[in-house]
């Protein structure tokens, strides 16, 4: 009887252990979560630009500090291997930064640019673009060496590029570069066509070679394809000459501004006479009191001095003071 009772207790204990083990292995499902939405890679950084506000140059000045190491504090680089950012349009700079961030621009200096661009928001890109757009672009010097041989023999090296920039080549279907980039190379911020004047020759050559190759990863290649069509038939000499010409191209006053500058009045003579008081005290109104003897000399001449303008300013000052004294 005692053994039977012990077996009963052992059975109950085993049953309890089994029940506990079963309870621990039972999975209670969690509430169903919302499905995860995946964002497409590439292109998103470019699309985000449309959601950002217009750039703030002041905010951009602070954010562009990191750019100074390569592009210069004001966007004018000391090293010609880096492009000139000063004077570039906000929209163009922001667009290129977005292309670097999305991986769509992956040639040339992309390896250097991608880490910096990846940390920027769309608003950061527009602010940085706005800052550089307010800076004044500098320029380099074009190569005026005379070409010794070949189809362009006798021309100065930069003149080959100048002809293409201003006139294009109708026989090869190449339009004038200035049609999009403007006669001074200042670009057009609307489309956006970049500011090309003053760009270092090495950078221009590199970009034109990329366009001539005609390969891009851009999701929207319309602007790239436009340049690829233009650069497709350019020779190495033409590409290098264009780089030289653009490097030396810079803005200058238009005809109306030049005329206004030529007709600007000379500085007022009073400003010149104010410095040496001892040489011409009569021409200095403030110096009239320092020389009372000259002013009091001929009493009869005082009425004539009232009618004079600038020929005798000292005599004019004294008669005006005489009635108040008397």
C-alpha positions, 0 to 999 in steps of 0.5 A, spaced: 500 500 500 505 504 501 509 503 495 502 504 491 501 511 494 508 513 493 507 511 485 501 515 485 505 521 488 511 520 483 505 520 477 502 526 479 509 530 480 511 527 473 504 530 470 505 537 473 512 537 470 510 535 463 504 540 464 509 546 466 514 544 460 508 544 455 506 551 458 513 554 457 513 551 449 507 554 447 508 561 443 503 566 444 502 570 438 504 578 438 499 583 435 500 583 428 505 589 426 504 594 420 508 592 414 514 595 413 515 600 407 521 599 403 524 606 400 527 605 393 535 606 393 537 612 388 534 618 386 531 619 393 536 625 394 534 628 388 527 628 389 527 631 396 530 637 393 523 639 391 521 638 398 526 643 401 525 651 402 529 656 398 537 656 400 539 660 406 546 663 404 547 665 412 546 658 414 549 655 408 556 659 410 556 655 416 555 648 413 560 650 407 566 650 412 567 643 411 568 645 403 573 650 404 579 645 404 578 643 397 574 649 394 576 655 398 573 659 403 569 663 398 568 657 393 575 659 389 579 653 390 587 654 390 588 647 387 586 647 379 583 640 380 577 642 384 571 646 381 570 653 382 563 654 386 563 661 387 558 664 383 555 657 381 547 657 382 544 654 388 540 649 384 545 646 380 550 645 386 544 642 390 542 638 384 550 635 384 550 634 391 544 630 391 547 626 385 553 624 389 549 622 395 544 618 391 550 614 387 548 617 380 554 621 379 560 616 381 565 618 376 571 623 377 572 626 384 566 622 386 570 618 391 571 624 395 565 627 394 560 622 396 562 621 404 561 629 404 554 629 400 551 623 404 551 627 410 547 632 408 539 633 408 536 636 402 535 643 405 543 643 407 544 642 400 540 648 398 543 652 403 550 651 401 548 652 394 545 659 396 551 661 400 556 659 394 551 663 389 552 669 393 560 669 392 564 672 386 567 668 382 575 669 380 578 666 373 585 664 371 589 665 365 587 662 358 593 659 354 595 663 348 600 659 345 600 659 337 598 652 334 604 650 330 601 644 326 594 641 324 587 643 322 588 649 327 595 651 325 596 659 326 591 660 331 592 661 339 590 655 343 584 658 346 581 661 340 579 654 338 575 653 344 573 660 343 570 659 336 566 653 339 563 657 345 561 663 341 559 660 334 559 652 335 560 648 329 554 647 324 557 642 320 558 637 325 551 640 329 555 643 335 551 649 338 554 655 341 556 653 348 553 660 350 546 659 347 545 655 354 551 658 358 551 665 356 556 670 353 560 670 359 559 663 361 555 665 367 550 660 366 542 659 367 540 658 374 533 656 371 534 649 367 539 649 371 545 650 366 552 651 370 556 657 371 562 655 367 567 661 366 573 661 370 573 654 371 579 650 372 581 647 365 583 641 368 576 640 371 573 642 364 577 637 360 575 632 365 567 633 365 567 634 357 571 627 357 565 624 361 560 627 357 564 625 350 564 618 353 556 618 354 555 613 360 551 615 366 548 612 372 543 618 373 536 616 373 534 622 369 539 623 364 536 629 360 541 634 362 547 629 361 544 627 354 544 634 352 551 635 353 553 628 351 550 630 344 554 636 344 561 633 346 560 627 342 564 629 336 569 634 339 577 632 338 582 632 344 585 638 342 578 642 342 576 639 349 583 642 351 582 648 348 575 649 351 578 648 358 583 653 357 578 658 354 573 657 359 579 658 365 580 665 362 573 667 361 570 672 366 565 677 366 566 684 365 561 690 365 557 691 359 557 697 354 552 701 358 556 700 365 562 702 361 559 708 358 557 710 365 563 709 368 567 713 363 562 719 364 562 719 372 564 726 375 571 727 377 571 727 385 569 734 388 575 739 388 573 741 396 575 734 398 582 735 395 583 742 398 581 740 405 587 736 406 593 742 405 589 747 409 595 752 409 596 752 401 589 754 400 586 757 406 581 761 401 578 755 398 576 752 405 570 754 409 572 752 415 579 756 414 576 762 413 576 764 420 583 762 421 585 768 416 580 774 418 585 779 415 584 776 408 577 777 409 577 784 411 581 787 406 577 791 401 570 793 404 568 795 397 569 788 394 564 785 399 558 786 395 561 783 389 563 777 393 555 776 395 554 775 387 560 770 386 559 763 387 565 759 388 571 764 385 571 767 392 568 762 397 572 766 403 569 773 401 562 770 400 563 767 407 565 774 411 559 778 408 554 773 411 557 773 418 558 781 418 550 783 419 550 778 424 556 781 428 553 788 427 
